[in-house]
């Protein structure tokens, strides 16, 4: 099966409560309830997990009532339900496209703006939530890697307890060849190889921000090849469409590398502008829409174009490509000037 779009129509009604279904896989079979919740929702502290259980907010699908003992054991095939107040969520594109699916591999084209995992701001409006809604709570697919919320493009999934582990190892062992397209500020006329170790950004007030960091100070080796494709303009300034091939998988690697050599990605709120402008939104209350209007783009212009990887069952090399999104094509056409159909 290939090229199928799953779409949820947005609604203005916010539920008072949401229920988080957590399927128990073979790896977590027999875990205590508190340890299971800690493994499935790592952002929760141990004390927070204990409080959630004590409040009666945890149950098992089809069970008689709340689970209030942390020592309760969970078993493979069960679904643990966590009930919590529903936070208001920003609007996102509530769809994803399946580019390929077989017995052991599913390939998805993720739109920009759609988060992969739940967070403090997003729960129902995530790729994992949409997959549960359209494929079922126990659909059994697990992601082998991640994309940032504003990055569009190819993601691959394997079967939990079967091909998922092989796919993750392929990424860890650098057997997967990755190709990204990006629109960057300035004119880039020649290809370059950027070898620059990365780590937490020094002196930044933004916790998730990364930056150049020598290996002697804890930085991790990071390497990206950058190839210019075409040039154009955006809001009166020169821009270049580039293809990036990262040989390592550090957090925000491509965006940090491009910014460090003077060609930040268009629309990048972390690495393309002074961080004080970003903090005006996250800490000062300025509407995000105002900053996006200033930048002229509601997303950063980075797209996971292609993945080449060994199939987790057959071992045969497989290539999967996500078309250049329409929003970015309206600024500068993609390679080959194809007519894109992927959501932007």
C-alpha positions as CSV (number, residue, x, y, z in Angstrom):
1,X,0.0,0.0,0.0
2,X,1.3,3.5,-0.8
3,X,0.4,7.1,-1.2
4,X,-2.6,7.2,1.1
5,X,-3.5,10.3,3.1
6,X,-5.0,10.2,6.6
7,X,-6.7,13.4,7.6
8,X,-8.6,14.6,10.6
9,X,-10.8,17.7,10.3
10,X,-10.0,20.4,12.9
11,X,-12.6,21.3,15.5
12,X,-13.0,24.4,17.6
13,X,-14.3,22.3,20.6
14,X,-11.6,21.5,23.2
15,X,-12.4,18.4,25.3
16,X,-12.3,18.8,29.1
17,X,-10.3,15.6,29.5
18,X,-8.0,13.6,27.3
19,X,-7.1,9.9,27.7
20,X,-3.6,8.8,26.7
21,X,-3.6,5.1,25.6
22,X,-0.2,3.3,26.2
23,X,0.1,-0.2,24.7
24,X,2.3,-2.6,26.6
25,X,4.9,-4.2,24.3
26,X,7.0,-7.3,24.9
27,X,10.0,-5.2,26.2
28,X,7.9,-3.8,29.1
29,X,6.0,-6.9,29.9
30,X,5.9,-7.5,33.7
31,X,7.0,-4.0,34.6
32,X,5.6,-2.3,37.7
33,X,3.0,0.3,36.7
34,X,5.1,3.3,37.9
35,X,8.2,2.0,36.0
36,X,6.1,1.4,32.9
37,X,4.7,5.0,33.0
38,X,8.3,6.3,33.5
39,X,9.5,4.4,30.4
40,X,6.6,5.5,28.2
41,X,6.4,9.1,29.3
42,X,10.1,10.0,30.2
43,X,9.3,13.7,30.8
44,X,7.4,12.8,34.0
45,X,9.3,12.8,37.3
46,X,8.9,9.8,39.6
47,X,7.0,11.9,42.1
48,X,4.6,13.1,39.4
49,X,4.0,9.5,38.3
50,X,3.2,8.5,41.9
51,X,0.8,11.5,42.2
52,X,-1.0,10.6,38.9
53,X,-1.5,7.0,40.0
54,X,-2.7,8.0,43.5
55,X,-5.3,10.4,42.0
56,X,-7.1,7.5,40.2
57,X,-6.2,8.7,36.7
58,X,-4.7,5.4,35.5
59,X,-6.6,2.4,34.4
60,X,-6.4,-0.6,32.0
61,X,-8.6,-0.7,28.9
62,X,-11.5,-3.0,29.8
63,X,-10.5,-3.1,33.4
64,X,-12.9,-2.7,36.4
65,X,-11.6,0.7,37.6
66,X,-8.6,2.9,38.5
67,X,-5.2,1.4,39.2
68,X,-4.0,3.0,42.4
69,X,-1.1,0.7,43.3
70,X,2.3,1.6,41.8
71,X,3.4,-2.0,42.1
72,X,0.6,-3.3,39.8
73,X,2.2,-5.3,37.0
74,X,1.4,-4.7,33.3
75,X,1.4,-7.4,30.7
76,X,2.1,-7.5,27.0
77,X,-1.0,-6.7,24.9
78,X,-2.7,-4.7,27.6
79,X,-3.4,-1.0,27.1
80,X,-2.9,1.4,30.0
81,X,-5.0,4.5,30.0
82,X,-3.9,7.8,31.6
83,X,-6.6,10.5,32.0
84,X,-5.5,14.1,32.3
85,X,-7.0,17.6,31.8
86,X,-6.9,18.6,28.2
87,X,-4.6,21.6,27.5
88,X,-5.4,24.0,24.7
89,X,-3.4,23.2,21.7
90,X,-2.1,25.3,18.8
91,X,-3.6,24.6,15.4
92,X,-1.6,22.3,13.1
93,X,-2.0,20.4,9.8
94,X,-3.9,17.3,11.0
95,X,-2.8,14.8,8.3
96,X,0.0,12.5,7.2
97,X,0.7,10.7,4.0
98,X,1.7,7.0,3.8
99,X,4.2,6.7,1.0
100,X,4.9,3.0,1.4
101,X,3.7,0.2,3.6
102,X,4.5,-3.5,3.7
103,X,4.8,-6.2,6.4
104,X,7.8,-4.7,8.2
105,X,8.1,-1.1,7.0
106,X,5.9,2.0,6.9
107,X,7.1,5.3,5.3
108,X,5.4,8.5,6.1
109,X,5.5,12.0,4.7
110,X,5.1,14.3,7.7
111,X,3.8,17.8,7.1
112,X,5.5,20.8,8.7
113,X,4.1,22.0,11.9
114,X,2.9,18.6,13.1
115,X,4.8,17.4,16.2
116,X,5.9,13.8,16.3
117,X,5.4,13.2,20.1
118,X,3.2,14.7,22.8
119,X,4.7,17.6,24.8
120,X,3.5,20.3,27.2
121,X,1.8,22.1,24.3
122,X,0.7,19.3,22.1
123,X,-1.2,16.1,22.8
124,X,-4.1,15.4,20.3
125,X,-2.3,17.4,17.6
126,X,0.7,15.0,17.1
127,X,1.7,12.4,14.6
128,X,1.5,9.7,17.2
129,X,-2.0,10.7,18.2
130,X,-3.2,10.8,14.5
131,X,-1.7,7.3,14.0
132,X,-3.6,6.0,17.0
133,X,-6.8,7.6,15.7
134,X,-6.6,6.3,12.1
135,X,-4.6,3.0,12.6
136,X,-5.9,2.0,16.0
137,X,-4.4,2.1,19.5
138,X,-2.5,-1.2,19.1
139,X,-1.3,-0.5,15.5
140,X,2.1,-1.7,16.4
141,X,4.2,0.7,14.4
142,X,7.2,2.4,16.1
143,X,9.3,5.2,14.7
144,X,12.9,4.6,14.0
145,X,13.9,8.3,14.1
146,X,12.4,11.7,14.6
147,X,11.9,15.0,12.8
148,X,11.5,18.4,14.4
149,X,8.0,19.8,14.4
150,X,8.6,22.4,11.7
151,X,10.6,20.0,9.5
152,X,8.6,18.1,6.8
153,X,9.4,15.0,4.9
154,X,10.3,11.3,5.1
155,X,9.9,9.3,8.4
156,X,10.2,5.5,8.7
157,X,8.5,3.1,11.1
158,X,9.0,-0.6,11.9
159,X,6.9,-3.2,13.7
160,X,7.3,-3.0,17.5
161,X,9.2,-6.0,18.8
162,X,10.0,-7.1,15.2
163,X,11.5,-4.8,12.6
164,X,11.5,-1.6,14.7
165,X,14.7,-2.6,16.5
166,X,16.5,-3.4,13.2
167,X,15.6,0.0,11.8
168,X,16.8,1.9,14.9
169,X,20.1,0.0,14.7
170,X,20.5,1.0,11.1
171,X,20.2,4.6,12.0
172,X,22.6,4.2,15.0
173,X,25.1,2.4,12.8
174,X,24.9,5.1,10.1
175,X,23.7,2.7,7.5
176,X,20.9,5.1,6.5
177,X,21.7,7.7,3.8
178,X,19.8,10.9,4.5
179,X,19.2,13.8,2.2
180,X,17.5,17.1,3.1
181,X,16.5,20.2,1.1
182,X,16.7,23.6,2.6
183,X,16.2,27.2,1.6
184,X,19.0,29.3,3.1
185,X,19.8,33.0,3.4
186,X,22.5,34.3,1.1
187,X,24.2,33.1,-2.1
188,X,26.0,29.8,-1.8
189,X,28.0,29.1,-4.9
190,X,30.1,26.0,-4.1
191,X,29.7,22.7,-2.3
192,X,31.2,22.4,1.2
193,X,31.8,19.8,3.9
194,X,31.1,21.1,7.4
195,X,32.9,19.2,10.1
196,X,31.9,20.9,13.4
197,X,31.4,19.2,16.7
198,X,28.1,20.2,18.4
199,X,26.8,20.4,21.9
200,X,24.5,22.6,24.1
201,X,24.8,26.3,23.0
202,X,27.2,28.2,25.3
203,X,25.6,31.1,27.1
204,X,22.2,30.6,25.5
205,X,19.1,31.0,27.6
206,X,17.2,28.6,25.4
207,X,17.5,25.1,26.9
208,X,17.1,23.1,23.7
209,X,19.5,25.2,21.6
210,X,22.6,23.6,20.2
211,X,25.8,25.2,19.0
212,X,29.4,24.5,18.0
213,X,31.3,22.9,20.9
214,X,34.9,21.4,20.8
215,X,35.1,17.7,21.6
216,X,37.6,18.7,24.3
217,X,34.6,20.4,26.0
218,X,32.1,17.6,25.5
219,X,31.0,18.3,21.9
220,X,30.1,15.4,19.6
221,X,31.5,15.0,16.2
222,X,29.1,16.2,13.4
223,X,29.5,16.2,9.7
224,X,27.3,17.6,6.9
225,X,27.8,17.9,3.2
226,X,26.1,20.9,1.6
227,X,25.5,21.2,-2.2
228,X,23.9,24.4,-3.7
229,X,21.2,23.7,-6.3
230,X,19.6,27.0,-7.4
231,X,19.5,30.6,-6.3
232,X,16.6,33.1,-6.0
233,X,15.3,35.8,-3.7
234,X,12.9,36.1,-0.8
235,X,11.6,39.4,0.6
236,X,14.2,41.2,-1.6
237,X,17.2,39.2,-0.3
238,X,19.2,36.5,-2.0
239,X,18.6,32.9,-1.1
240,X,19.9,29.5,-2.2
241,X,18.2,26.1,-2.4
242,X,20.7,23.5,-1.0
243,X,20.8,19.8,-0.6
244,X,22.3,18.6,2.7
245,X,23.6,15.1,3.5
246,X,24.3,14.7,7.2
247,X,26.7,11.9,8.1
248,X,25.8,12.1,11.8
249,X,22.5,12.6,13.5
250,X,23.0,15.3,16.1
251,X,20.1,17.4,17.4
252,X,19.4,20.3,15.0
253,X,22.6,19.4,13.2
254,X,21.8,20.8,9.7
255,X,20.3,24.0,11.1
256,X,23.2,24.7,13.4
257,X,25.8,23.9,10.7
258,X,24.2,26.1,8.1
259,X,23.8,29.0,10.6
260,X,27.4,28.6,11.7
261,X,28.7,29.1,8.2
262,X,26.6,32.2,7.6
263,X,23.6,30.6,5.7
264,X,20.8,30.0,8.2
265,X,17.6,28.3,7.1
266,X,14.7,30.6,6.1
267,X,12.1,30.9,8.9
268,X,14.4,29.4,11.5
269,X,13.4,30.9,14.9
270,X,16.2,29.3,16.9
271,X,19.2,29.7,14.6
272,X,18.2,32.3,12.0
273,X,17.5,35.3,14.2
274,X,18.8,36.9,17.4
275,X,17.5,34.7,20.2
276,X,16.0,37.6,22.0
277,X,13.3,37.8,19.4
278,X,12.5,34.2,20.0
279,X,12.4,34.8,23.8
280,X,10.0,37.7,23.3
281,X,7.5,35.0,22.2
282,X,8.3,32.2,24.6
283,X,8.8,34.4,27.7
284,X,7.5,37.8,26.8
285,X,4.1,36.9,25.5
286,X,4.5,38.2,22.0
287,X,2.3,36.2,19.6
288,X,4.1,33.7,17.5
289,X,2.2,34.8,14.5
290,X,3.8,38.2,14.7
291,X,7.3,36.7,14.6
292,X,6.3,34.4,11.7
293,X,4.9,37.5,9.8
294,X,8.3,39.3,10.4
295,X,10.1,36.2,9.0
296,X,7.7,35.9,6.1
297,X,7.3,32.2,6.7
298,X,5.3,30.1,9.3
299,X,7.8,27.3,9.3
300,X,11.5,26.8,8.8
301,X,12.4,25.8,5.3
302,X,13.9,22.4,5.9
303,X,12.6,19.2,4.3
304,X,13.6,15.6,4.7
305,X,13.7,14.8,1.0
306,X,15.0,11.2,0.9
307,X,16.1,8.2,2.9
308,X,18.0,5.2,1.5
309,X,18.2,2.2,3.8
310,X,18.3,-1.6,3.9
311,X,14.9,-3.1,4.2
312,X,14.5,-4.5,7.7
313,X,13.2,-7.9,6.4
314,X,14.9,-8.4,3.0
315,X,18.0,-6.4,3.4
316,X,17.5,-4.9,-0.1
317,X,18.4,-1.2,-0.4
318,X,15.2,0.9,-0.6
319,X,14.8,4.5,-1.5
320,X,11.9,6.7,-0.3
321,X,11.3,10.3,-1.4
322,X,8.9,13.0,-0.1
323,X,8.0,15.7,-2.7
324,X,9.1,19.3,-2.1
325,X,6.2,21.0,-0.2
326,X,4.0,23.4,-2.1
327,X,4.7,26.3,0.4
328,X,8.4,26.1,-0.2
329,X,8.0,25.5,-3.9
330,X,6.1,28.8,-4.0
331,X,9.4,30.5,-2.9
332,X,11.8,28.4,-5.0
333,X,11.0,25.3,-7.1
334,X,12.5,22.1,-6.0
335,X,15.0,19.8,-7.9
336,X,13.7,19.0,-11.4
337,X,10.9,21.6,-11.0
338,X,8.4,18.8,-10.1
339,X,4.9,19.6,-9.3
340,X,4.7,18.8,-5.6
341,X,1.7,17.3,-3.8
342,X,2.9,17.0,-0.2
343,X,1.4,19.2,2.4
344,X,3.5,22.1,3.5
